């Protein structure tokens, strides 16, 4: 089974954060780094986002 790659706009919708917030969190090390899928294209694996969202749910509990 292959892991689905989500583009930035899909990630923004899924996690509810803006582009600038995502990249600020990546720089801080608090959000998964994207993977390069082309010369000017990046994406995130669905698995890494699911894990990040689950970790946020644990933090909130």
PDB file of N, H, CA, C and O in Angstrom:
ATOM      1  N   UNK A   1       0.840  -1.185   0.000  1.00  0.00           N
ATOM      2  CA  UNK A   1       0.000   0.000   0.000  1.00  0.00           C
ATOM      3  C   UNK A   1       0.882   1.243   0.000  1.00  0.00           C
ATOM      4  O   UNK A   1       1.855   1.317   0.750  1.00  0.00           O
ATOM      5  N   UNK A   2       0.546   2.211  -0.832  1.00  0.00           N
ATOM      6  H   UNK A   2      -0.245   2.151  -1.441  1.00  0.00           H
ATOM      7  CA  UNK A   2       1.323   3.436  -0.894  1.00  0.00           C
ATOM      8  C   UNK A   2       0.661   4.518  -0.051  1.00  0.00           C
ATOM      9  O   UNK A   2      -0.559   4.551   0.112  1.00  0.00           O
ATOM     10  N   UNK A   3       1.488   5.387   0.471  1.00  0.00           N
ATOM     11  H   UNK A   3       2.479   5.360   0.339  1.00  0.00           H
ATOM     12  CA  UNK A   3       1.021   6.491   1.294  1.00  0.00           C
ATOM     13  C   UNK A   3       0.632   7.653   0.388  1.00  0.00           C
ATOM     14  O   UNK A   3       1.412   8.051  -0.477  1.00  0.00           O
ATOM     15  N   UNK A   4      -0.545   8.190   0.574  1.00  0.00           N
ATOM     16  H   UNK A   4      -1.179   7.866   1.276  1.00  0.00           H
ATOM     17  CA  UNK A   4      -1.029   9.289  -0.257  1.00  0.00           C
ATOM     18  C   UNK A   4      -0.257  10.568   0.064  1.00  0.00           C
ATOM     19  O   UNK A   4       0.007  10.872   1.227  1.00  0.00           O
ATOM     20  N   UNK A   5       0.098  11.310  -0.980  1.00  0.00           N
ATOM     21  H   UNK A   5      -0.118  11.063  -1.925  1.00  0.00           H
ATOM     22  CA  UNK A   5       0.793  12.589  -0.818  1.00  0.00           C
ATOM     23  C   UNK A   5      -0.243  13.706  -0.907  1.00  0.00           C
ATOM     24  O   UNK A   5      -1.022  13.772  -1.858  1.00  0.00           O
ATOM     25  N   UNK A   6      -0.239  14.574   0.087  1.00  0.00           N
ATOM     26  H   UNK A   6       0.394  14.520   0.859  1.00  0.00           H
ATOM     27  CA  UNK A   6      -1.158  15.704   0.111  1.00  0.00           C
ATOM     28  C   UNK A   6      -0.398  16.983  -0.207  1.00  0.00           C
ATOM     29  O   UNK A   6       0.684  17.215   0.333  1.00  0.00           O
ATOM     30  N   UNK A   7      -0.956  17.809  -1.077  1.00  0.00           N
ATOM     31  H   UNK A   7      -1.835  17.620  -1.515  1.00  0.00           H
ATOM     32  CA  UNK A   7      -0.355  19.090  -1.425  1.00  0.00           C
ATOM     33  C   UNK A   7      -0.685  20.124  -0.356  1.00  0.00           C
ATOM     34  O   UNK A   7      -1.539  19.893   0.500  1.00  0.00           O
ATOM     35  N   UNK A   8      -0.005  21.263  -0.411  1.00  0.00           N
ATOM     36  H   UNK A   8       0.689  21.451  -1.106  1.00  0.00           H
ATOM     37  CA  UNK A   8      -0.125  22.277   0.632  1.00  0.00           C
ATOM     38  C   UNK A   8      -1.569  22.724   0.871  1.00  0.00           C
ATOM     39  O   UNK A   8      -1.998  22.834   2.020  1.00  0.00           O
ATOM     40  N   UNK A   9      -2.310  22.979  -0.187  1.00  0.00           N
ATOM     41  H   UNK A   9      -1.962  22.890  -1.120  1.00  0.00           H
ATOM     42  CA  UNK A   9      -3.694  23.439   0.007  1.00  0.00           C
ATOM     43  C   UNK A   9      -4.542  22.388   0.719  1.00  0.00           C
ATOM     44  O   UNK A   9      -5.403  22.722   1.533  1.00  0.00           O
ATOM     45  N   UNK A  10      -4.292  21.120   0.407  1.00  0.00           N
ATOM     46  H   UNK A  10      -3.593  20.849  -0.254  1.00  0.00           H
ATOM     47  CA  UNK A  10      -5.009  20.035   1.086  1.00  0.00           C
ATOM     48  C   UNK A  10      -4.614  19.979   2.558  1.00  0.00           C
ATOM     49  O   UNK A  10      -5.454  19.751   3.428  1.00  0.00           O
ATOM     50  N   UNK A  11      -3.324  20.189   2.826  1.00  0.00           N
ATOM     51  H   UNK A  11      -2.641  20.374   2.119  1.00  0.00           H
ATOM     52  CA  UNK A  11      -2.832  20.170   4.202  1.00  0.00           C
ATOM     53  C   UNK A  11      -3.447  21.325   4.987  1.00  0.00           C
ATOM     54  O   UNK A  11      -3.887  21.140   6.122  1.00  0.00           O
ATOM     55  N   UNK A  12      -3.481  22.508   4.391  1.00  0.00           N
ATOM     56  H   UNK A  12      -3.124  22.658   3.469  1.00  0.00           H
ATOM     57  CA  UNK A  12      -4.075  23.672   5.054  1.00  0.00           C
ATOM     58  C   UNK A  12      -5.525  23.388   5.442  1.00  0.00           C
ATOM     59  O   UNK A  12      -5.940  23.691   6.560  1.00  0.00           O
ATOM     60  N   UNK A  13      -6.292  22.809   4.525  1.00  0.00           N
ATOM     61  H   UNK A  13      -5.955  22.562   3.616  1.00  0.00           H
ATOM     62  CA  UNK A  13      -7.687  22.483   4.806  1.00  0.00           C
ATOM     63  C   UNK A  13      -7.805  21.435   5.905  1.00  0.00           C
ATOM     64  O   UNK A  13      -8.671  21.526   6.775  1.00  0.00           O
ATOM     65  N   UNK A  14      -6.938  20.456   5.856  1.00  0.00           N
ATOM     66  H   UNK A  14      -6.234  20.382   5.149  1.00  0.00           H
ATOM     67  CA  UNK A  14      -7.037  19.339   6.810  1.00  0.00           C
ATOM     68  C   UNK A  14      -6.667  19.757   8.230  1.00  0.00           C
ATOM     69  O   UNK A  14      -7.322  19.343   9.186  1.00  0.00           O
ATOM     70  N   UNK A  15      -5.619  20.578   8.376  1.00  0.00           N
ATOM     71  H   UNK A  15      -5.087  20.914   7.599  1.00  0.00           H
ATOM     72  CA  UNK A  15      -5.170  20.945   9.721  1.00  0.00           C
ATOM     73  C   UNK A  15      -5.694  22.306  10.170  1.00  0.00           C
ATOM     74  O   UNK A  15      -5.594  22.641  11.350  1.00  0.00           O
ATOM     75  N   UNK A  16      -6.246  23.088   9.257  1.00  0.00           N
ATOM     76  H   UNK A  16      -6.328  22.816   8.299  1.00  0.00           H
ATOM     77  CA  UNK A  16      -6.827  24.367   9.629  1.00  0.00           C
ATOM     78  C   UNK A  16      -5.820  25.467   9.903  1.00  0.00           C
ATOM     79  O   UNK A  16      -6.098  26.388  10.671  1.00  0.00           O
ATOM     80  N   UNK A  17      -4.651  25.380   9.281  1.00  0.00           N
ATOM     81  H   UNK A  17      -4.426  24.633   8.656  1.00  0.00           H
ATOM     82  CA  UNK A  17      -3.607  26.388   9.470  1.00  0.00           C
ATOM     83  C   UNK A  17      -3.276  27.048   8.134  1.00  0.00           C
ATOM     84  O   UNK A  17      -3.454  26.443   7.076  1.00  0.00           O
ATOM     85  N   UNK A  18      -2.800  28.276   8.185  1.00  0.00           N
ATOM     86  H   UNK A  18      -2.656  28.767   9.044  1.00  0.00           H
ATOM     87  CA  UNK A  18      -2.424  28.987   6.967  1.00  0.00           C
ATOM     88  C   UNK A  18      -1.032  28.562   6.508  1.00  0.00           C
ATOM     89  O   UNK A  18      -0.292  27.908   7.243  1.00  0.00           O
ATOM     90  N   UNK A  19      -0.691  28.948   5.278  1.00  0.00           N
ATOM     91  H   UNK A  19      -1.292  29.480   4.681  1.00  0.00           H
ATOM     92  CA  UNK A  19       0.619  28.626   4.708  1.00  0.00           C
ATOM     93  C   UNK A  19       1.741  29.189   5.563  1.00  0.00           C
ATOM     94  O   UNK A  19       2.711  28.490   5.855  1.00  0.00           O
ATOM     95  N   UNK A  20       1.618  30.443   5.965  1.00  0.00           N
ATOM     96  H   UNK A  20       0.831  31.011   5.728  1.00  0.00           H
ATOM     97  CA  UNK A  20       2.688  31.064   6.744  1.00  0.00           C
ATOM     98  C   UNK A  20       2.851  30.388   8.106  1.00  0.00           C
ATOM     99  O   UNK A  20       3.971  30.227   8.592  1.00  0.00           O
ATOM    100  N   UNK A  21       1.744  29.996   8.715  1.00  0.00           N
ATOM    101  H   UNK A  21       0.835  30.127   8.320  1.00  0.00           H
ATOM    102  CA  UNK A  21       1.817  29.293   9.994  1.00  0.00           C
ATOM    103  C   UNK A  21       2.469  27.924   9.825  1.00  0.00           C
ATOM    104  O   UNK A  21       3.293  27.524  10.647  1.00  0.00           O
ATOM    105  N   UNK A  22       2.103  27.201   8.758  1.00  0.00           N
ATOM    106  H   UNK A  22       1.434  27.527   8.090  1.00  0.00           H
ATOM    107  CA  UNK A  22       2.718  25.893   8.510  1.00  0.00           C
ATOM    108  C   UNK A  22       4.225  26.009   8.402  1.00  0.00           C
ATOM    109  O   UNK A  22       4.960  25.265   9.051  1.00  0.00           O
ATOM    110  N   UNK A  23       4.692  26.956   7.571  1.00  0.00           N
ATOM    111  H   UNK A  23       4.095  27.560   7.044  1.00  0.00           H
ATOM    112  CA  UNK A  23       6.128  27.084   7.360  1.00  0.00           C
ATOM    113  C   UNK A  23       6.859  27.606   8.596  1.00  0.00           C
ATOM    114  O   UNK A  23       8.019  27.257   8.815  1.00  0.00           O
ATOM    115  N   UNK A  24       6.204  28.429   9.399  1.00  0.00           N
ATOM    116  H   UNK A  24       5.261  28.713   9.221  1.00  0.00           H
ATOM    117  CA  UNK A  24       6.805  28.872  10.666  1.00  0.00           C
ATOM    118  C   UNK A  24       6.955  27.680  11.612  1.00  0.00           C
ATOM    119  O   UNK A  24       7.976  27.539  12.286  1.00  0.00           O
ATOM    120  N   UNK A  25       5.932  26.826  11.658  1.00  0.00           N
ATOM    121  H   UNK A  25       5.103  26.941  11.111  1.00  0.00           H
ATOM    122  CA  UNK A  25       5.996  25.647  12.522  1.00  0.00           C
ATOM    123  C   UNK A  25       7.038  24.644  12.022  1.00  0.00           C
ATOM    124  O   UNK A  25       7.699  23.986  12.826  1.00  0.00           O
ATOM    125  N   UNK A  26       7.187  24.524  10.709  1.00  0.00           N
ATOM    126  H   UNK A  26       6.650  25.058  10.056  1.00  0.00           H
ATOM    127  CA  UNK A  26       8.228  23.646  10.157  1.00  0.00           C
ATOM    128  C   UNK A  26       9.597  24.155  10.591  1.00  0.00           C
ATOM    129  O   UNK A  26      10.455  23.367  10.987  1.00  0.00           O
ATOM    130  N   UNK A  27       9.805  25.463  10.518  1.00  0.00           N
ATOM    131  H   UNK A  27       9.108  26.104  10.196  1.00  0.00           H
ATOM    132  CA  UNK A  27      11.087  26.068  10.918  1.00  0.00           C
ATOM    133  C   UNK A  27      11.359  25.839  12.401  1.00  0.00           C
ATOM    134  O   UNK A  27      12.511  25.664  12.799  1.00  0.00           O
ATOM    135  N   UNK A  28      10.304  25.840  13.223  1.00  0.00           N
ATOM    136  H   UNK A  28       9.369  25.983  12.899  1.00  0.00           H
ATOM    137  CA  UNK A  28      10.445  25.593  14.662  1.00  0.00           C
ATOM    138  C   UNK A  28      10.619  24.114  14.986  1.00  0.00           C
ATOM    139  O   UNK A  28      11.022  23.759  16.093  1.00  0.00           O
ATOM    140  N   UNK A  29      10.315  23.256  14.018  1.00  0.00           N
ATOM    141  H   UNK A  29       9.988  23.545  13.119  1.00  0.00           H
ATOM    142  CA  UNK A  29      10.395  21.819  14.243  1.00  0.00           C
ATOM    143  C   UNK A  29       9.153  21.243  14.888  1.00  0.00           C
ATOM    144  O   UNK A  29       9.199  20.143  15.438  1.00  0.00           O
ATOM    145  N   UNK A  30       8.026  21.973  14.830  1.00  0.00           N
ATOM    146  H   UNK A  30       7.989  22.867  14.383  1.00  0.00           H
ATOM    147  CA  UNK A  30       6.797  21.506  15.460  1.00  0.00           C
ATOM    148  C   UNK A  30       5.763  20.998  14.463  1.00  0.00           C
ATOM    149  O   UNK A  30       4.639  20.675  14.849  1.00  0.00           O
ATOM    150  N   UNK A  31       6.127  20.924  13.188  1.00  0.00           N
ATOM    151  H   UNK A  31       7.040  21.187  12.875  1.00  0.00           H
ATOM    152  CA  UNK A  31       5.246  20.395  12.146  1.00  0.00           C
ATOM    153  C   UNK A  31       6.102  19.559  11.211  1.00  0.00           C
ATOM    154  O   UNK A  31       7.258  19.908  10.967  1.00  0.00           O
ATOM    155  N   UNK A  32       5.565  18.458  10.678  1.00  0.00           N
ATOM    156  H   UNK A  32       4.627  18.174  10.876  1.00  0.00           H
ATOM    157  CA  UNK A  32       6.361  17.587   9.786  1.00  0.00           C
ATOM    158  C   UNK A  32       6.904  18.344   8.573  1.00  0.00           C
ATOM    159  O   UNK A  32       6.216  19.181   7.989  1.00  0.00           O
ATOM    160  N   UNK A  33       8.133  18.039   8.212  1.00  0.00           N
ATOM    161  H   UNK A  33       8.692  17.359   8.686  1.00  0.00           H
ATOM    162  CA  UNK A  33       8.732  18.645   7.021  1.00  0.00           C
ATOM    163  C   UNK A  33       8.110  18.027   5.771  1.00  0.00           C
ATOM    164  O   UNK A  33       7.793  16.837   5.747  1.00  0.00           O
ATOM    165  N   UNK A  34       7.939  18.843   4.742  1.00  0.00           N
ATOM    166  H   UNK A  34       8.196  19.809   4.762  1.00  0.00           H
ATOM    167  CA  UNK A  34       7.391  18.304   3.500  1.00  0.00           C
ATOM    168  C   UNK A  34       8.438  17.491   2.744  1.00  0.00           C
ATOM    169  O   UNK A  34       9.637  17.606   3.000  1.00  0.00           O
ATOM    170  N   UNK A  35       7.972  16.678   1.822  1.00  0.00           N
ATOM    171  H   UNK A  35       6.998  16.584   1.614  1.00  0.00           H
ATOM    172  CA  UNK A  35       8.882  15.952   0.948  1.00  0.00           C
ATOM    173  C   UNK A  35       8.814  16.585  -0.437  1.00  0.00           C
ATOM    174  O   UNK A  35       7.758  17.050  -0.867  1.00  0.00           O
ATOM    175  N   UNK A  36       9.932  16.597  -1.118  1.00  0.00           N
ATOM    176  H   UNK A  36      10.790  16.219  -0.769  1.00  0.00           H
ATOM    177  CA  UNK A  36       9.982  17.190  -2.450  1.00  0.00           C
ATOM    178  C   UNK A  36       9.419  16.183  -3.447  1.00  0.00           C
ATOM    179  O   UNK A  36       9.845  15.029  -3.489  1.00  0.00           O
ATOM    180  N   UNK A  37       8.454  16.636  -4.249  1.00  0.00           N
ATOM    181  H   UNK A  37       8.107  17.573  -4.214  1.00  0.00           H
ATOM    182  CA  UNK A  37       7.848  15.766  -5.251  1.00  0.00           C
ATOM    183  C   UNK A  37       8.086  16.278  -6.664  1.00  0.00           C
ATOM    184  O   UNK A  37       7.610  15.686  -7.632  1.00  0.00           O
ATOM    185  N   UNK A  38       8.810  17.361  -6.778  1.00  0.00           N
ATOM    186  H   UNK A  38       9.196  17.842  -5.991  1.00  0.00           H
ATOM    187  CA  UNK A  38       9.146  17.953  -8.070  1.00  0.00           C
ATOM    188  C   UNK A  38      10.120  19.094  -7.854  1.00  0.00           C
ATOM    189  O   UNK A  38      10.515  19.367  -6.720  1.00  0.00           O
ATOM    190  N   UNK A  39      10.511  19.764  -8.925  1.00  0.00           N
ATOM    191  H   UNK A  39      10.190  19.543  -9.846  1.00  0.00           H
ATOM    192  CA  UNK A  39      11.457  20.871  -8.785  1.00  0.00           C
ATOM    193  C   UNK A  39      10.912  21.983  -7.898  1.00  0.00           C
ATOM    194  O   UNK A  39      11.637  22.557  -7.086  1.00  0.00           O
ATOM    195  N   UNK A  40       9.625  22.280  -8.063  1.00  0.00           N
ATOM    196  H   UNK A  40       9.035  21.814  -8.723  1.00  0.00           H
ATOM    197  CA  UNK A  40       9.023  23.361  -7.287  1.00  0.00           C
ATOM    198  C   UNK A  40       7.777  22.901  -6.539  1.00  0.00           C
ATOM    199  O   UNK A  40       6.916  23.714  -6.202  1.00  0.00           O
ATOM    200  N   UNK A  41       7.684  21.620  -6.285  1.00  0.00           N
ATOM    201  H   UNK A  41       8.383  20.960  -6.559  1.00  0.00           H
ATOM    202  CA  UNK A  41       6.494  21.076  -5.637  1.00  0.00           C
ATOM    203  C   UNK A  41       6.873  20.251  -4.411  1.00  0.00           C
ATOM    204  O   UNK A  41       7.826  19.472  -4.433  1.00  0.00           O
ATOM    205  N   UNK A  42       6.113  20.442  -3.357  1.00  0.00           N
ATOM    206  H   UNK A  42       5.339  21.075  -3.339  1.00  0.00           H
ATOM    207  CA  UNK A  42       6.301  19.640  -2.144  1.00  0.00           C
ATOM    208  C   UNK A  42       4.954  19.085  -1.706  1.00  0.00           C
ATOM    209  O   UNK A  42       3.900  19.554  -2.138  1.00  0.00           O
ATOM    210  N   UNK A  43       5.008  18.098  -0.859  1.00  0.00           N
ATOM    211  H   UNK A  43       5.863  17.718  -0.508  1.00  0.00           H
ATOM    212  CA  UNK A  43       3.798  17.510  -0.305  1.00  0.00           C
ATOM    213  C   UNK A  43       4.112  16.844   1.016  1.00  0.00           C
ATOM    214  O   UNK A  43       5.274  16.708   1.400  1.00  0.00           O
ATOM    215  N   UNK A  44       3.080  16.435   1.697  1.00  0.00           N
ATOM    216  H   UNK A  44       2.136  16.545   1.385  1.00  0.00           H
ATOM    217  CA  UNK A  44       3.218  15.751   2.971  1.00  0.00           C
ATOM    218  C   UNK A  44       2.539  14.398   2.856  1.00  0.00           C
ATOM    219  O   UNK A  44       1.519  14.269   2.178  1.00  0.00           O
ATOM    220  N   UNK A  45       3.092  13.397   3.508  1.00  0.00           N
ATOM    221  H   UNK A  45       3.921  13.502   4.058  1.00  0.00           H
ATOM    222  CA  UNK A  45       2.438  12.096   3.491  1.00  0.00           C
ATOM    223  C   UNK A  45       1.237  12.137   4.429  1.00  0.00           C
ATOM    224  O   UNK A  45       1.260  12.786   5.474  1.00  0.00           O
ATOM    225  N   UNK A  46       0.205  11.436   4.032  1.00  0.00           N
ATOM    226  H   UNK A  46       0.185  10.908   3.183  1.00  0.00           H
ATOM    227  CA  UNK A  46      -0.994  11.379   4.856  1.00  0.00           C
ATOM    228  C   UNK A  46      -0.673  10.775   6.225  1.00  0.00           C
ATOM    229  O   UNK A  46      -1.257  11.173   7.233  1.00  0.00           O
ATOM    230  N   UNK A  47       0.244   9.825   6.258  1.00  0.00           N
ATOM    231  H   UNK A  47       0.718   9.502   5.438  1.00  0.00           H
ATOM    232  CA  UNK A  47       0.635   9.189   7.513  1.00  0.00           C
ATOM    233  C   UNK A  47       1.266  10.194   8.475  1.00  0.00           C
ATOM    234  O   UNK A  47       0.945  10.201   9.663  1.00  0.00           O
ATOM    235  N   UNK A  48       2.171  11.050   7.962  1.00  0.00           N
ATOM    236  H   UNK A  48       2.432  11.044   6.997  1.00  0.00           H
ATOM    237  CA  UNK A  48       2.833  12.022   8.839  1.00  0.00           C
ATOM    238  C   UNK A  48       1.834  13.036   9.390  1.00  0.00           C
ATOM    239  O   UNK A  48       1.945  13.449  10.544  1.00  0.00           O
ATOM    240  N   UNK A  49       0.862  13.439   8.578  1.00  0.00           N
ATOM    241  H   UNK A  49       0.771  13.103   7.640  1.00  0.00           H
ATOM    242  CA  UNK A  49      -0.148  14.389   9.058  1.00  0.00           C
ATOM    243  C   UNK A  49      -1.081  13.750  10.076  1.00  0.00           C
ATOM    244  O   UNK A  49      -1.448  14.379  11.068  1.00  0.00           O
ATOM    245  N   UNK A  50      -1.462  12.504   9.833  1.00  0.00           N
ATOM    246  H   UNK A  50      -1.164  11.993   9.027  1.00  0.00           H
ATOM    247  CA  UNK A  50      -2.329  11.799  10.773  1.00  0.00           C
ATOM    248  C   UNK A  50      -1.630  11.652  12.123  1.00  0.00           C
ATOM    249  O   UNK A  50      -2.244  11.855  13.170  1.00  0.00           O
ATOM    250  N   UNK A  51      -0.352  11.303  12.095  1.00  0.00           N
ATOM    251  H   UNK A  51       0.147  11.139  11.244  1.00  0.00           H
ATOM    252  CA  UNK A  51       0.413  11.159  13.333  1.00  0.00           C
ATOM    253  C   UNK A  51       0.518  12.497  14.062  1.00  0.00           C
ATOM    254  O   UNK A  51       0.386  12.550  15.285  1.00  0.00           O
ATOM    255  N   UNK A  52       0.755  13.582  13.315  1.00  0.00           N
ATOM    256  H   UNK A  52       0.862  13.540  12.322  1.00  0.00           H
ATOM    257  CA  UNK A  52       0.863  14.907  13.923  1.00  0.00           C
ATOM    258  C   UNK A  52      -0.465  15.305  14.563  1.00  0.00           C
ATOM    259  O   UNK A  52      -0.491  15.806  15.688  1.00  0.00           O
ATOM    260  N   UNK A  53      -1.573  15.081  13.840  1.00  0.00           N
ATOM    261  H   UNK A  53      -1.551  14.675  12.927  1.00  0.00           H
ATOM    262  CA  UNK A  53      -2.892  15.413  14.396  1.00  0.00           C
ATOM    263  C   UNK A  53      -3.199  14.615  15.654  1.00  0.00           C
ATOM    264  O   UNK A  53      -3.752  15.153  16.613  1.00  0.00           O
ATOM    265  N   UNK A  54      -2.844  13.342  15.655  1.00  0.00           N
ATOM    266  H   UNK A  54      -2.395  12.905  14.876  1.00  0.00           H
ATOM    267  CA  UNK A  54      -3.062  12.509  16.849  1.00  0.00           C
ATOM    268  C   UNK A  54      -2.236  13.007  18.006  1.00  0.00           C
ATOM    269  O   UNK A  54      -2.707  12.997  19.143  1.00  0.00           O
ATOM    270  N   UNK A  55      -1.005  13.448  17.751  1.00  0.00           N
ATOM    271  H   UNK A  55      -0.622  13.456  16.827  1.00  0.00           H
ATOM    272  CA  UNK A  55      -0.153  13.961  18.832  1.00  0.00           C
ATOM    273  C   UNK A  55      -0.740  15.245  19.414  1.00  0.00           C
ATOM    274  O   UNK A  55      -0.593  15.503  20.609  1.00  0.00           O
ATOM    275  N   UNK A  56      -1.399  16.047  18.591  1.00  0.00           N
ATOM    276  H   UNK A  56      -1.519  15.837  17.620  1.00  0.00           H
ATOM    277  CA  UNK A  56      -2.035  17.278  19.068  1.00  0.00           C
ATOM    278  C   UNK A  56      -3.241  16.953  19.928  1.00  0.00           C
ATOM    279  O   UNK A  56      -3.526  17.679  20.881  1.00  0.00           O
ATOM    280  N   UNK A  57      -3.960  15.879  19.618  1.00  0.00           N
ATOM    281  H   UNK A  57      -3.729  15.289  18.844  1.00  0.00           H
ATOM    282  CA  UNK A  57      -5.102  15.472  20.415  1.00  0.00           C
ATOM    283  C   UNK A  57      -4.647  15.012  21.791  1.00  0.00           C
ATOM    284  O   UNK A  57      -5.319  15.278  22.787  1.00  0.00           O
ATOM    285  N   UNK A  58      -3.514  14.325  21.855  1.00  0.00           N
ATOM    286  H   UNK A  58      -2.968  14.108  21.045  1.00  0.00           H
ATOM    287  CA  UNK A  58      -2.965  13.863  23.135  1.00  0.00           C
ATOM    288  C   UNK A  58      -2.510  15.055  23.955  1.00  0.00           C
ATOM    289  O   UNK A  58      -2.727  15.088  25.166  1.00  0.00           O
ATOM    290  N   UNK A  59      -1.877  16.046  23.311  1.00  0.00           N
ATOM    291  H   UNK A  59      -1.701  16.019  22.327  1.00  0.00           H
ATOM    292  CA  UNK A  59      -1.421  17.247  24.005  1.00  0.00           C
ATOM    293  C   UNK A  59      -2.582  18.013  24.606  1.00  0.00           C
ATOM    294  O   UNK A  59      -2.455  18.582  25.691  1.00  0.00           O
ATOM    295  N   UNK A  60      -3.708  18.035  23.919  1.00  0.00           N
ATOM    296  H   UNK A  60      -3.811  17.572  23.038  1.00  0.00           H
ATOM    297  CA  UNK A  60      -4.879  18.795  24.376  1.00  0.00           C
ATOM    298  C   UNK A  60      -5.611  18.088  25.529  1.00  0.00           C
ATOM    299  O   UNK A  60      -6.344  18.721  26.289  1.00  0.00           O
ATOM    300  N   UNK A  61      -5.405  16.789  25.646  1.00  0.00           N
ATOM    301  H   UNK A  61      -4.809  16.275  25.029  1.00  0.00           H
ATOM    302  CA  UNK A  61      -6.118  16.019  26.677  1.00  0.00           C
ATOM    303  C   UNK A  61      -5.556  16.219  28.048  1.00  0.00           C
ATOM    304  O   UNK A  61      -6.054  15.636  29.010  1.00  0.00           O
TER     305      UNK A  61
END
